Structure formats: structure tokens, C-alpha cells
Amino acid sequence: MRLSHQTTGKYYFLLYHKAMSLHPALTPIAADPKMTVRVPPPTVPFAAIRKAANAAMSTGPRPDMARVEDTIVDAATPVPVRLYHPSNISSSSVIVFYHGGGFVWGSLDTHDGLCRRMASRTGAKVVSVGYRLSPEAPFPAAETDVGLVTDALIEGFFETTVTADRLILCGDSAGGYLAFLETCRLVDRGTTPAGLGLIYPALDPSCSGQSHVTNAGGPILTTEAMRWFWTCHAPFDIAPPFEKAPLHTFPPTHILVAGHDPLRNDGTRLHDHLSDLNVKSTLLEAPDMAHGFLNLPMAYDVWKSHEMALFDSLGATVMSHGAV
């Protein structure tokens, strides 16, 4: 893993990436056609596609929690959420997590292990959001659900009221996009959250970054599939969200990218924008990993250090906003 702060040159970062080959543990996964995300044929029922995609995700280790609760945020369309209470809770801050899956699959269950490990490592409660999925519920359904859960937290729906400045928003892949947009919404209304965590985020609907060329064929995620995901979610042209975002008032941001990922430059470009504005941004790279590696069927030791680095970075923000 390589850690990049604001002083690191972007050109050196690119050269470092080019020199790093795929981790050997990923080789058999990358060689398995069933593990490469491609545009599905229209003749296959979507329910079958979603079931197969969810089954292919590995939850990884699932540490015990003091308590795990499944509940519903009541709204016009109820939003399921899962609350994780770690036994080592050390902060009144709350991490709100949005799962990935290209807006079309993924669930509370597929990311259960990740949320448990995040809660255990950071000592913070984690709230995982089961937002509505595309194409059945395209834009702005997921975005609306995310906002409803945030507002419910602030209004005291979950036992105690949590102020926005004790919220850390976090998501992987498409969930990173939702975390980014929710941060924009809170910043725009003058309630900036404590932090933002992005795990190989999807931030560019145009798929125009250089990594979408370099890593167009994967492994795991392809650029063609990512374009299909965006079309399923928002079947119209939308600009990259950070082009018009209030980045100058963003909270400390923690970004983890994978070297062999079409979305790699989605994360690095945001880091560059934030750094240019002197907004605190930490960029973590797993140069020998591919997209979605925290949910791939590999030994935990293969990617543990990358995950721990992100959780420790988030944990520093957790402890600086509400240590108990």
C-alpha cells in the first residue's frame, strides 16, 4: 500500500502504479469469466443476475458485535438499515455506510463483514443503508433514501440524536458516489459532516478518466459494465459530481483506490481537486489490487493492510469528533 498526501506529485503516482503487477492471489479470480463484470444479456432475468452477483461477493471475516439491529426508517418508501454496536465503542460519532454494486446489486448482507470490521476497528457505531436499487428504482431513489436516513439520524430516530458534525459518511464503489452526494447536500445546507470515506468510488458518469482506458477490460470490473451501471441508474447525461460540488468546504476525506481498477482515476482526481483547494485529503492506494477487492474471495491477509489503513484513517476522524 502507498499513502499519498497533498505534497505527492501526481505524475510519480502514475509511474508507481504502472510498475506494480496484479497480486498473485487475484490471478485465478481474474481468469474466471464468471468473476468479470460485463453487461448482461437482455434475455437473462434481472433477478437472476442480481442473485448471482450478490452470491459472488465474499463478506470476509465477521467479528462479533455487542449488538446488531435491523430496523426500518419509515418514509413514503421504507428504508431498511442495519446498526452495528461494537463492544469496544469509544466514540459518539457514527459512520453511515452505503454499499456498492453499481446501483443495481449489493445489499446489507453482502457488506455485513465489512461493516462489522469497520465498527470494530474504529470503535464507532456503523449504520448500513439498504437503499433502493436500479433499474427498478433509478435516480433519484437511492439518493432520496440516503438523505432520509441521514435526517433520521440527526432527528434522533436511532435512540439518540447525532449532530451532523459527528457523522462520517462512507461508501464503496457506487456507494461512494452516494456518500459524496450526501456530503454535498449536508455542506450546502450548512451542516458539514465530520468526514468522508470513499472506497474505490464511482464518481465520473462519463467514464472519461485515463484509468478507464488503461483498465478498460478489468480485471473484475470493465469500463463497458460501468457505463451500463450508470445508464441503469441515471439514463441521461450528468456531469462528474465534483465539477460543481462545494469542495472548498468539504470535511477531511479519506480515499482508497485500487491500481488495476477502471475507477482508479475517479478517486485520484477528487483527491487532486481537494488538495488544490487545501482541503485535507488522504489518498491510499492498493496498487496490486482490482476493483471490489474487499469483497473478493481471497484470504483476508491479502488485503487486510489496505483495509486497516483506511479504517485507521477514518478512526482518527472518529476520535477527533466525539471520543467518549
N, C-alpha and C positions, 0 to 999 in steps of 0.2 A: 504494500500500500504506500502511496505517496501523498503527502499532505502539502497542499498549496495554499499559501496566504496571498494577500494582496500584492506583495512585492515580487511574486514569482512571474517570470516572463511567460507569456502565452506561447511563444514560439518554442521555447525549451520544453514546455509541457507537451507540445505536439510531437517533438522529436523523441521524447522519452516514451510516449505512447507507441510510436511506430516500432520501437526496438523491442517491445515486450510481446512475446508469443502467448497463445492461449494456454491456460493452465491444463496440465495433462489430465486432471480429473474431469475436465469438460469435454475432452476429445470424444469419448463414446456417446455422450449426450448430444453433442453437435452432429455426430454421424448418424444419429437415429432420426429418420424423416418424420416420425411422429412427434418429435420434440421441437421441430421448427414451425413457428407460427406463420401460416400462409393464409391467403384469402380462401375461405371455404367455398366449395361448390354450392350453387344455389339449390341443388336438389337435396342436400342434406338438411334435415330438420334442425332448426336453430337450438332447440332444447338438447338435442344430442351433441351438438358442437360444444355447447356450454358445459354440459356434464363431463365430456371428455377432457376439456381444457382444465376444469377445476380439479379433476382427478389426477392430472399430470403434475399439479403443484405439490411440493413437499412442504409440510408445516415445520419441519425441523424439530429441535428439542422444545419441549413444552414444560417449563418449570412450574411447580406448584405455586398457587397464589393463596393469599389469605381468604380471598373471596372473588368469585367471578359471577356477574349477574347479567342476564339477558333481559332487556326491557324494551319498551316501545315509547318513542316520543310521539305523542298524539298530535296529529295535524289533519288537514284535509285528506292527505295520504300518509298513514302512519309510517314512521321510520324506525326500523329495528336498530338497536345499539347494544354493544356488549361492554360492560365495565369491568376493568381489571384492578383489583386492590392487592398490591404486593405486600408480602409480610414485612418487608424492610422499608416501608413507606417513610420518607424523610423530607417530604415537601408537600405544601398545599397546592402546588402547581398541578395542572392537568394537561396531559398530552392527548390531543384529539387526532385519531389516525384514520386515514382514508385509503382503503386497499386499492391495488392496481388490478389490471385485467383488461386494459384497452377500452374501458367504459362498458364492455359487453359481457364480461365474466369476472370471476373473483367474488369473494364473499367474506363474511365474518369468519367462517370456518377455515378458508384457505390461508388466512393470515393470522390464525389464532396463535400459532407458535411464535411468530414474530412479535406480536403484541405482548405476549407473556414475557418474552426475553427483554423487550424494551422496558416494561414496567419493573422487572426485577433488577435490571442494570441501572436504571435511572433513579429508582426509588420513588417514582411518581405514579399516580393513578393514570390509566390509559382508557380512553373512551374510543371504541372502534365503531365506525358508522357504516351501516348497511344501506347505502343509498340506492335509488332505483337505477336500473341498467338500461342501456341502449341495446338494440334499436326500438324495443317496445316503449321505452320512456326516454326519448332523446333530449337534447338541450332544450330547456334549462332544468330538467327534472332533477338530475344529480346535484347541480349547483344549488337548487332550492332546498333539497333535503339537507345538504351540508350546512346551509345557513340556519335552518330550523333547529338543528342540533346545537349549534354554537349559541344561538339565542336562548335555547332551553337551559344550557349550562349557566349562562350569565344570569338568567332569571330564577335560578335555584331549583330546577326540575330534579336534579340529581343530588338530593339530600341537603347539600349546602350550595350557597351561591359562590360562583367563581368569577372574579373580575377578569376582564379581557387581558389585563397585563399579567395574569398568571396562567394564560393559555399558551401552549406550544402546539402549533399545527404541523402535522406531518403526514406524508403520503408517499407511496411508491408508484412509479410509472404514471398511469392516468390519475391515480390518487394524488400524485404530486401536483398535477395541474389543478385539481380541486383545492388542495391546500394553498396553492399560490393564489388562486382567485379569491378564496375566502379571506386570506390575508389582505388582499387589495380592498375587499368590502369593509373589513374592520378598520383598516387605515383610513379609508375615505370618510368614515363616519366618526373619526377621531378616537377610536378605541384600539390602538395598536397592540397586537398580542406580544407576548414575551419573546417568542422565537418562531422560526420556521425551519422544518426539516424536510429535505427533498431527497428521495432515493431514486436514482436513475429516472428523473422526472421527464414526462412528455409535455413540452412547453411550446412547441412550434408546429401548429396545424399544417403549415406549408411543407414541412419536412425538407427544409432547404439547407440545413447545416452540412458542412463537409463530411461529417460522420455518416450522414445518410447516403453518401456516395461510397465512402471507404468501407462501410459495414453494411451496405445495402442488402447483401444476401445473408445476413446473420453473422454468427450463428444465433439460434433460438428465435430472435425477433428479426423480421425483414422490413425494409422500408415500405415495400408494397403492402404488407399487412398493417403497418402503422397508418398508412394513408386510408386503408379500409376502416380501421378503428375510428379515425377522425370523421370519416364520412358517415359511419353509423351513428355517431354521437351528434354531430352538427353538420348536416348535409348542405353546407353553404360555405362560402369563403370567409374566414375570420383571420385577423392578423395575429401574429405571435403576441401573447398577453403582456409580455414585459415591455413592448414598444410603447404602450400607453399607460403603464402602471405607475403608481406613486412610489417609485423605488427609493427616492431620496428620504422617505420617512419609514422605510421598512425596518423590521426588527432584525436582530442578529440571525443570519441564515446559514444553515449547515447543509451542504450538498455532497452527496455520494454519487459518483458516476463509475461506469464500467468501461474499460478500454475498448472492448470489442462489441460495442453497442451502437446501433444507428442513432440512439438518443443522446449519445455522449455530449455532443456539442450543444444540445438543449440546455444541459446543466452548466457547461463551461461558459457559454455566452451570458447566461444570467449572472454567474459569478463575476465575469468581466464588467457587466453593466453596474453591478452593485459596487465593485471595487473602484470603478471610475468615479462613483458618487461618494466615495469614502464611507460606505455602509459596510459594517462588519460582515464579512462573508468568509466562511471556511469551506474550502474545496478538498474533498477526499477522493482519491482515485484508487480503484481496484483495477490496475492496468491489464491483468491477465484474465479478467472475468468478462462474462457476457450478460446481456440484459436479463433481469429477473433472477440473478444468481442466489438471492436469499431464499428463493422458493424452489430451487432446483434440487433434484435427488442426488446430492453429493454429501460426503462426510462433512460434519459440522466444522472440523478443523480446517477444511479447505478455505472457508470464507469467514470463519469466526473473527479473525483480527479486523477485517473490514467492518463487520457489523459492530464490534465492540468500540472501534474508533468513532463511529457515528454516534452510538449511544452515549459514549463518554462526552462527546462534544455537546450533544443535547443535554446531558446530565449537568454540565456546567451551567447552562442556562436555567435549567430547572432549579438548581440550588441557589442561584442568584436572584430568583423570584419566588420566595415563599418557603425557605427552609424552616422545618419545624424542629 
